[in-house]
Amino acid sequence: MIKRNSDMTCEIRNKMRGGNGDVKIRHIFKPEELKGKTRLYAKITLEPGCSIGLHEHVGEEEIYYILKGVATVNDNGNISTLYPGDAVLTGNGASHSIENNGSETLELMALILLY
């Protein structure tokens, strides 16, 4: 199945999960378009100063893959800086958050897989 950029839905969430500013979510494929146990497959954009607040993943896991920019990630209490090409996997009851503390736009792919 080919899906054109113009056919993908985009939403803006303000203060997502208690974070700061706006989070732009471009849904690549919606869960109902996929046969696997997936809750989210999207490109996420965070402008400088924006973040997704700390949240837990129970019965699922989320992968962030950094495409552009620099991210500060709290991975279950471990604070790290991620760069393009880096990834983080959080699940099995662990929590995470992500923040754009840099001066350029942060872009990442997000994938949530259900157990």
OpenMM code with the backbone's topology and positions (N, CA, C; nanometers):
from openmm import Vec3, app, unit

residues = "MET ILE LYS ARG ASN SER ASP MET THR CYS GLU ILE ARG ASN LYS MET ARG GLY GLY ASN GLY ASP VAL LYS ILE ARG HIS ILE PHE LYS PRO GLU GLU LEU LYS GLY LYS THR ARG LEU TYR ALA LYS ILE THR LEU GLU PRO GLY CYS SER ILE GLY LEU HIS GLU HIS VAL GLY GLU GLU GLU ILE TYR TYR ILE LEU LYS GLY VAL ALA THR VAL ASN ASP ASN GLY ASN ILE SER THR LEU TYR PRO GLY ASP ALA VAL LEU THR GLY ASN GLY ALA SER HIS SER ILE GLU ASN ASN GLY SER GLU THR LEU GLU LEU MET ALA LEU ILE LEU LEU TYR".split()
positions = [
    Vec3(0.0841, -0.1172, 0.0000),
    Vec3(0.0000, 0.0000, 0.0000),
    Vec3(0.0892, 0.1243, 0.0000),
    Vec3(0.0631, 0.2131, -0.0891),
    Vec3(0.1332, 0.3413, -0.0943),
    Vec3(0.0418, 0.4473, -0.0342),
    Vec3(0.0992, 0.5280, 0.0507),
    Vec3(0.0219, 0.6354, 0.1116),
    Vec3(0.0973, 0.7651, 0.0879),
    Vec3(0.0359, 0.8572, 0.0236),
    Vec3(0.0970, 0.9867, -0.0077),
    Vec3(0.0941, 1.0788, 0.1140),
    Vec3(0.1919, 1.1644, 0.1200),
    Vec3(0.2012, 1.2627, 0.2279),
    Vec3(0.0704, 1.3407, 0.2417),
    Vec3(0.0106, 1.3748, 0.1294),
    Vec3(-0.1138, 1.4531, 0.1315),
    Vec3(-0.2318, 1.3760, 0.1905),
    Vec3(-0.2197, 1.2421, 0.2004),
    Vec3(-0.3270, 1.1597, 0.2566),
    Vec3(-0.3087, 1.1308, 0.4052),
    Vec3(-0.1956, 1.1745, 0.4610),
    Vec3(-0.1686, 1.1504, 0.6028),
    Vec3(-0.2320, 1.2604, 0.6861),
    Vec3(-0.2887, 1.2222, 0.7996),
    Vec3(-0.3501, 1.3220, 0.8873),
    Vec3(-0.2447, 1.3804, 0.9818),
    Vec3(-0.2651, 1.5049, 1.0157),
    Vec3(-0.1736, 1.5759, 1.1036),
    Vec3(-0.2561, 1.6403, 1.2141),
    Vec3(-0.2066, 1.6312, 1.3366),
    Vec3(-0.2746, 1.6963, 1.4482),
    Vec3(-0.1731, 1.7698, 1.5335),
    Vec3(-0.2206, 1.8696, 1.6032),
    Vec3(-0.1390, 1.9462, 1.6967),
    Vec3(-0.1958, 1.9225, 1.8362),
    Vec3(-0.1093, 1.8798, 1.9290),
    Vec3(-0.1516, 1.8609, 2.0682),
    Vec3(-0.0741, 1.9596, 2.1542),
    Vec3(-0.1470, 2.0389, 2.2304),
    Vec3(-0.0866, 2.1371, 2.3197),
    Vec3(-0.0611, 2.0729, 2.4559),
    Vec3(0.0594, 2.0946, 2.5089),
    Vec3(0.0992, 2.0440, 2.6409),
    Vec3(0.0741, 1.8940, 2.6529),
    Vec3(0.1191, 1.8184, 2.5521),
    Vec3(0.0973, 1.6741, 2.5466),
    Vec3(0.1592, 1.6047, 2.6671),
    Vec3(0.0796, 1.5262, 2.7350),
    Vec3(0.1230, 1.4506, 2.8533),
    Vec3(0.1836, 1.5413, 2.9602),
    Vec3(0.1368, 1.6669, 2.9658),
    Vec3(0.1861, 1.7618, 3.0638),
    Vec3(0.3142, 1.8330, 3.0231),
    Vec3(0.3522, 1.8182, 2.8973),
    Vec3(0.4725, 1.8844, 2.8462),
    Vec3(0.4478, 2.0306, 2.8149),
    Vec3(0.5414, 2.0917, 2.7443),
    Vec3(0.5339, 2.2337, 2.7088),
    Vec3(0.5082, 2.2532, 2.5602),
    Vec3(0.4321, 2.3558, 2.5277),
    Vec3(0.4120, 2.3959, 2.3883),
    Vec3(0.3318, 2.2963, 2.3080),
    Vec3(0.3478, 2.3047, 2.1766),
    Vec3(0.2726, 2.2220, 2.0819),
    Vec3(0.3568, 2.1061, 2.0302),
    Vec3(0.2901, 1.9940, 2.0085),
    Vec3(0.3506, 1.8758, 1.9485),
    Vec3(0.2759, 1.8496, 1.8187),
    Vec3(0.3487, 1.8457, 1.7083),
    Vec3(0.2877, 1.8166, 1.5782),
    Vec3(0.3056, 1.6675, 1.5514),
    Vec3(0.1942, 1.5992, 1.5242),
    Vec3(0.1951, 1.4553, 1.4997),
    Vec3(0.1422, 1.4289, 1.3593),
    Vec3(0.2272, 1.3742, 1.2733),
    Vec3(0.1855, 1.3330, 1.1389),
    Vec3(0.1707, 1.1817, 1.1412),
    Vec3(0.0454, 1.1343, 1.1344),
    Vec3(0.0162, 0.9909, 1.1388),
    Vec3(0.0502, 0.9288, 1.0039),
    Vec3(0.1571, 0.8492, 1.0012),
    Vec3(0.1997, 0.7837, 0.8766),
    Vec3(0.0952, 0.6801, 0.8367),
    Vec3(0.0701, 0.5860, 0.9257),
    Vec3(-0.0389, 0.4905, 0.9104),
    Vec3(-0.1161, 0.4871, 1.0417),
    Vec3(-0.2471, 0.4825, 1.0333),
    Vec3(-0.3318, 0.4708, 1.1513),
    Vec3(-0.3396, 0.3233, 1.1921),
    Vec3(-0.3673, 0.2945, 1.3192),
    Vec3(-0.3724, 0.1550, 1.3649),
    Vec3(-0.4637, 0.0661, 1.2802),
    Vec3(-0.5762, 0.1191, 1.2380),
    Vec3(-0.6703, 0.0374, 1.1593),
    Vec3(-0.6189, 0.0063, 1.0186),
    Vec3(-0.5128, 0.0739, 0.9750),
    Vec3(-0.4535, 0.0460, 0.8438),
    Vec3(-0.3438, -0.0606, 0.8514),
    Vec3(-0.3090, -0.1015, 0.9724),
    Vec3(-0.2006, -0.1969, 0.9938),
    Vec3(-0.2550, -0.3270, 1.0512),
    Vec3(-0.1937, -0.4376, 1.0130),
    Vec3(-0.2372, -0.5678, 1.0635),
    Vec3(-0.1692, -0.6025, 1.1959),
    Vec3(-0.0545, -0.5460, 1.2235),
    Vec3(0.0175, -0.5728, 1.3480),
    Vec3(-0.0434, -0.4973, 1.4647),
    Vec3(0.0002, -0.5325, 1.5845),
    Vec3(-0.0495, -0.4696, 1.7067),
    Vec3(0.0243, -0.3378, 1.7285),
    Vec3(-0.0260, -0.2357, 1.6642),
    Vec3(0.0371, -0.1040, 1.6671),
    Vec3(-0.0648, 0.0008, 1.7079),
    Vec3(-0.0254, 0.0890, 1.8005),
    Vec3(-0.1138, 0.1979, 1.8430),
    Vec3(-0.0780, 0.3292, 1.7758),
    Vec3(0.0502, 0.3443, 1.7371),
    Vec3(0.0946, 0.4698, 1.6771),
    Vec3(0.2149, 0.4454, 1.5875),
    Vec3(0.2125, 0.5040, 1.4699),
    Vec3(0.3299, 0.5115, 1.3822),
    Vec3(0.3243, 0.6514, 1.3222),
    Vec3(0.4112, 0.7407, 1.3713),
    Vec3(0.3981, 0.8814, 1.3340),
    Vec3(0.5334, 0.9517, 1.3342),
    Vec3(0.5367, 1.0637, 1.2618),
    Vec3(0.6495, 1.1555, 1.2684),
    Vec3(0.6080, 1.2671, 1.3634),
    Vec3(0.6935, 1.2938, 1.4615),
    Vec3(0.6632, 1.3951, 1.5625),
    Vec3(0.7603, 1.5107, 1.5460),
    Vec3(0.7063, 1.6318, 1.5539),
    Vec3(0.7868, 1.7530, 1.5418),
    Vec3(0.7689, 1.8373, 1.6667),
    Vec3(0.8828, 1.8759, 1.7259),
    Vec3(0.8841, 1.9622, 1.8440),
    Vec3(0.9705, 2.0835, 1.8133),
    Vec3(0.9124, 2.2000, 1.8238),
    Vec3(0.9898, 2.3231, 1.8068),
    Vec3(1.0712, 2.3482, 1.9344),
    Vec3(1.1723, 2.4345, 1.9295),
    Vec3(1.2521, 2.4630, 2.0487),
    Vec3(1.1628, 2.5013, 2.1676),
    Vec3(1.1945, 2.4424, 2.2836),
    Vec3(1.1191, 2.4686, 2.4057),
    Vec3(0.9989, 2.3793, 2.4260),
    Vec3(0.9641, 2.2985, 2.3267),
    Vec3(0.8465, 2.2115, 2.3370),
    Vec3(0.8872, 2.0725, 2.3856),
    Vec3(0.7902, 2.0035, 2.4471),
    Vec3(0.8198, 1.8717, 2.5020),
    Vec3(0.6942, 1.7857, 2.5120),
    Vec3(0.7174, 1.6554, 2.5291),
    Vec3(0.6139, 1.5596, 2.5659),
    Vec3(0.6477, 1.5186, 2.7084),
    Vec3(0.5541, 1.5376, 2.7994),
    Vec3(0.5788, 1.5124, 2.9414),
    Vec3(0.5990, 1.3659, 2.9756),
    Vec3(0.6452, 1.3426, 3.0959),
    Vec3(0.6724, 1.2087, 3.1453),
    Vec3(0.5442, 1.1260, 3.1481),
    Vec3(0.5503, 1.0077, 3.0861),
    Vec3(0.4351, 0.9179, 3.0836),
    Vec3(0.4828, 0.7730, 3.0805),
    Vec3(0.3947, 0.6844, 3.1234),
    Vec3(0.4258, 0.5431, 3.1408),
    Vec3(0.3693, 0.4604, 3.0258),
    Vec3(0.4374, 0.3499, 2.9947),
    Vec3(0.3887, 0.2559, 2.8924),
    Vec3(0.3706, 0.1186, 2.9563),
    Vec3(0.2441, 0.0817, 2.9779),
    Vec3(0.2087, -0.0472, 3.0362),
    Vec3(0.1395, -0.1288, 2.9280),
    Vec3(0.1826, -0.2510, 2.9071),
    Vec3(0.1227, -0.3375, 2.8052),
    Vec3(0.1604, -0.2964, 2.6640),
    Vec3(0.2646, -0.2142, 2.6526),
    Vec3(0.3091, -0.1661, 2.5221),
    Vec3(0.4513, -0.1123, 2.5357),
    Vec3(0.5123, -0.0825, 2.4217),
    Vec3(0.6437, -0.0184, 2.4209),
    Vec3(0.6469, 0.0864, 2.3106),
    Vec3(0.7244, 0.1930, 2.3349),
    Vec3(0.7359, 0.3011, 2.2369),
    Vec3(0.8822, 0.3200, 2.1997),
    Vec3(0.9037, 0.3370, 2.0719),
    Vec3(1.0365, 0.3643, 2.0181),
    Vec3(1.0371, 0.5063, 1.9642),
    Vec3(1.1372, 0.5855, 2.0037),
    Vec3(1.1643, 0.7151, 1.9430),
    Vec3(1.2923, 0.7000, 1.8621),
    Vec3(1.2900, 0.7429, 1.7361),
    Vec3(1.4083, 0.7435, 1.6501),
    Vec3(1.4302, 0.8873, 1.6034),
    Vec3(1.5422, 0.9462, 1.6402),
    Vec3(1.5684, 1.0872, 1.6120),
    Vec3(1.6117, 1.1058, 1.4667),
    Vec3(1.5397, 1.1925, 1.3954),
    Vec3(1.5703, 1.2243, 1.2556),
    Vec3(1.6512, 1.3524, 1.2421),
    Vec3(1.6152, 1.4541, 1.3204),
    Vec3(1.6751, 1.5874, 1.3067),
    Vec3(1.6692, 1.6582, 1.4413),
    Vec3(1.7749, 1.7310, 1.4747),
    Vec3(1.7765, 1.8079, 1.5984),
    Vec3(1.8384, 1.7293, 1.7136),
    Vec3(1.8301, 1.7874, 1.8317),
    Vec3(1.8870, 1.7283, 1.9532),
    Vec3(1.7762, 1.7169, 2.0569),
    Vec3(1.7658, 1.5995, 2.1189),
    Vec3(1.6599, 1.5733, 2.2165),
    Vec3(1.7181, 1.5450, 2.3534),
    Vec3(1.6500, 1.5911, 2.4574),
    Vec3(1.6789, 1.5507, 2.5939),
    Vec3(1.5704, 1.4510, 2.6323),
    Vec3(1.6114, 1.3303, 2.6677),
    Vec3(1.5173, 1.2228, 2.6975),
    Vec3(1.5347, 1.1771, 2.8416),
    Vec3(1.4228, 1.1619, 2.9096),
    Vec3(1.4203, 1.0979, 3.0404),
    Vec3(1.3696, 0.9573, 3.0145),
    Vec3(1.4581, 0.8591, 3.0214),
    Vec3(1.4215, 0.7192, 3.0001),
    Vec3(1.4188, 0.6491, 3.1349),
    Vec3(1.3027, 0.6524, 3.1987),
    Vec3(1.2807, 0.5884, 3.3276),
    Vec3(1.3802, 0.6372, 3.4324),
    Vec3(1.4041, 0.7688, 3.4318),
    Vec3(1.4920, 0.8306, 3.5299),
    Vec3(1.6334, 0.8562, 3.4821),
    Vec3(1.6705, 0.7998, 3.3681),
    Vec3(1.8025, 0.8230, 3.3096),
    Vec3(1.7925, 0.9347, 3.2061),
    Vec3(1.8587, 1.0474, 3.2319),
    Vec3(1.8542, 1.1621, 3.1415),
    Vec3(1.9683, 1.1503, 3.0413),
    Vec3(1.9348, 1.1569, 2.9122),
    Vec3(2.0340, 1.1450, 2.8054),
    Vec3(2.0057, 1.2454, 2.6960),
    Vec3(2.1085, 1.2790, 2.6209),
    Vec3(2.0955, 1.3617, 2.5018),
    Vec3(2.1027, 1.2697, 2.3808),
    Vec3(2.0040, 1.2818, 2.2918),
    Vec3(1.9999, 1.2003, 2.1706),
    Vec3(2.0180, 1.2886, 2.0489),
    Vec3(2.0874, 1.2324, 1.9487),
    Vec3(2.1190, 1.3016, 1.8240),
    Vec3(2.0612, 1.2229, 1.7069),
    Vec3(2.0576, 1.2814, 1.5859),
    Vec3(2.0051, 1.2087, 1.4707),
    Vec3(2.0711, 1.0710, 1.4558),
    Vec3(1.9868, 0.9708, 1.4381),
    Vec3(2.0324, 0.8331, 1.4271),
    Vec3(2.0238, 0.7565, 1.5579),
    Vec3(2.0046, 0.8266, 1.6710),
    Vec3(1.9897, 0.7609, 1.8007),
    Vec3(1.8441, 0.7197, 1.8211),
    Vec3(1.8244, 0.6194, 1.9070),
    Vec3(1.6896, 0.5706, 1.9358),
    Vec3(1.6784, 0.5342, 2.0824),
    Vec3(1.5553, 0.5330, 2.1324),
    Vec3(1.5270, 0.4905, 2.2697),
    Vec3(1.4016, 0.4033, 2.2675),
    Vec3(1.4034, 0.2969, 2.3474),
    Vec3(1.2910, 0.2045, 2.3598),
    Vec3(1.2439, 0.2063, 2.5047),
    Vec3(1.1157, 0.2345, 2.5249),
    Vec3(1.0585, 0.2409, 2.6601),
    Vec3(0.9316, 0.1564, 2.6635),
    Vec3(0.9213, 0.0664, 2.7616),
    Vec3(0.8015, -0.0158, 2.7732),
    Vec3(0.8031, -0.0976, 2.8995),
    Vec3(0.7065, -0.1918, 2.9071),
    Vec3(0.6977, -0.2846, 3.0193),
    Vec3(0.6824, -0.2120, 3.1527),
    Vec3(0.6043, -0.1033, 3.1543),
    Vec3(0.5780, -0.0279, 3.2761),
    Vec3(0.6732, 0.0875, 3.3007),
    Vec3(0.7760, 0.1033, 3.2175),
    Vec3(0.8708, 0.2147, 3.2326),
    Vec3(0.8081, 0.3433, 3.1794),
    Vec3(0.8708, 0.4573, 3.2133),
    Vec3(0.8203, 0.5869, 3.1684),
    Vec3(0.9302, 0.6640, 3.0964),
    Vec3(0.8858, 0.7632, 3.0190),
    Vec3(0.9803, 0.8482, 2.9468),
    Vec3(0.9180, 0.9828, 2.9141),
    Vec3(1.0060, 1.0774, 2.8799),
    Vec3(0.9647, 1.2081, 2.8287),
    Vec3(1.0711, 1.2506, 2.7284),
    Vec3(1.0366, 1.3502, 2.6467),
    Vec3(1.1313, 1.4011, 2.5474),
    Vec3(1.1118, 1.5511, 2.5361),
    Vec3(1.2236, 1.6220, 2.5191),
    Vec3(1.2199, 1.7677, 2.5170),
    Vec3(1.3183, 1.8207, 2.4133),
    Vec3(1.2779, 1.9295, 2.3482),
    Vec3(1.3665, 1.9984, 2.2550),
    Vec3(1.4261, 2.1187, 2.3273),
    Vec3(1.5486, 2.1025, 2.3762),
    Vec3(1.6203, 2.2116, 2.4414),
    Vec3(1.7118, 2.2847, 2.3445),
    Vec3(1.7139, 2.2394, 2.2191),
    Vec3(1.8034, 2.2981, 2.1196),
    Vec3(1.7452, 2.4216, 2.0541),
    Vec3(1.8167, 2.4688, 1.9526),
    Vec3(1.7749, 2.5893, 1.8811),
    Vec3(1.7106, 2.5587, 1.7460),
    Vec3(1.7076, 2.4315, 1.7067),
    Vec3(1.6442, 2.3947, 1.5798),
    Vec3(1.5302, 2.2966, 1.6051),
    Vec3(1.4484, 2.2774, 1.5058),
    Vec3(1.3345, 2.1860, 1.5139),
    Vec3(1.3824, 2.0441, 1.5404),
    Vec3(1.3122, 1.9727, 1.6291),
    Vec3(1.3387, 1.8323, 1.6573),
    Vec3(1.2348, 1.7492, 1.5834),
    Vec3(1.2822, 1.6533, 1.5041),
    Vec3(1.1929, 1.5630, 1.4327),
    Vec3(1.2299, 1.4197, 1.4687),
    Vec3(1.1283, 1.3383, 1.4954),
    Vec3(1.1524, 1.1988, 1.5304),
    Vec3(1.0386, 1.1118, 1.4816),
    Vec3(1.0689, 0.9847, 1.4653),
    Vec3(0.9653, 0.8861, 1.4362),
    Vec3(0.9273, 0.8225, 1.5685),
    Vec3(0.7982, 0.7977, 1.5863),
    Vec3(0.7476, 0.7314, 1.7070),
    Vec3(0.6646, 0.6103, 1.6663),
    Vec3(0.6911, 0.4995, 1.7331),
    Vec3(0.6203, 0.3752, 1.7062),
    Vec3(0.5799, 0.3143, 1.8393),
    Vec3(0.4500, 0.2894, 1.8575),
    Vec3(0.4007, 0.2226, 1.9785),
    Vec3(0.3492, 0.0852, 1.9389),
    Vec3(0.4121, -0.0177, 1.9975),
    Vec3(0.3751, -0.1564, 1.9734),
    Vec3(0.3044, -0.2102, 2.0969),
    Vec3(0.1947, -0.2821, 2.0761),
    Vec3(0.1182, -0.3396, 2.1862),
    Vec3(0.1652, -0.4823, 2.2128),
    Vec3(0.1662, -0.5222, 2.3397),
    Vec3(0.2039, -0.6605, 2.3765),
    Vec3(0.0885, -0.7528, 2.3539),
] * unit.nanometer
topology = app.Topology()
chain = topology.addChain("A")
for resn in residues:
    res = topology.addResidue(resn, chain)
    for name in ("N", "CA", "C"):
        topology.addAtom(name, app.Element.getBySymbol(name[0]), res)
